[in-house]
Amino acid sequence: MTPSATLPPTERHAALERWLWTVYAMIFCMIIVGGVTRLTGSGLSMVEWRPLMDALPPLSDAEWTRVFDLYKRSPQYLQVNHWMELDDFKRIFFWEYIHRLLGRLIGLAFGLPWLYFSLKGALRGAWRWRALAALALGGAQGLLGWYMVKSGLVDRPEVSHLRLAAHLSLAFLCGAWVLSMLIDLREGARPHPAAHRPLRPSPALRPLLIGFAPLLALQIAYGAFMAGTRAGYLYSTFPTMNGAWVGPAVGQLAPWYHDALHNPDTIHTVHRLLAWVVLAWGLALSAALARASDALRAPARALAAALALQFTLGALTVLSGMNHAIAAAHQGGAFLLLSVALWGAQRWARAPR
């Protein structure tokens, strides 16, 4: 059974679209705030995980003292932030609190309407199960977030960059899942005027589409590795790294896969070189989409624009010495790039052969 076969009545589409757009926008904001939380070193400021009790920040001097005392026992305070007073702690606490609060609000913004629409019969069949899967992904994201934070509360004052990459990748998957539902809903209700025309022959399009997804996923993971290992601070020149295309310490760890996952110089080099591959591959995909159908020209143009924006933000991030605002925008740009690629892929999949 296809999703379009079980769409709710036309008069309910607008409400469903508003719901999904709201959740998608909140996930986008969550990704930006998550980037700022990481860049400001705020992610380890809340050393407790109380899903219900943490919904409110400390409201009294006594409560602030309690949470600060807990933080003082953490590796980050003992090894890095031992100079902090309470007011300094409040500044980093703010970002982690906002990050967790947004997670709870996204759960409510998705879960409550899902229950309402399900009871009213607006979500049936495959649509109900797709929405339920999105809810499950969101819950898993919260658990994975705490699993990530726990890695920085034991000995080292930093989270595992591997867990950070998993956390970021799952956030992107949650957003892509919601957007996929939204695209199917919109395309099914209001098909593109050229959607009934068959695709023009484009032999390269299918492999370009299939290959772009894992390539982009790998680049997103390496972006998280860059943040988690602070590899982004190694070089502040572009396009080369202090005159070289490959970092001088690449390959110094053994075995090779350990070097690829844990060597900051290798991580920085791979992320930079992958950026060129993603740019070239994505532009080729954009051109192939535009040639294949008039209905694919809009996502093709959006893909080319998103690629240019993301590549520029990446260059500016290193040139600025990891400016927090630019780096957070770069993380958000990756999510937008994934979104427009998904839009193009789903419109291509719906086009007649």
PyMOL commands that set and color helices and strands:
alter all, ss='L'
color gray80, all
select helices_A, chain A and resi 3-6+10-39+53-55+61-72+75-79+86-119+126-150+161-189+205-229+231-233+256-262+264-292+294-319+324-350
alter helices_A, ss='H'
color red, helices_A
deselect
rebuild
show_as cartoon
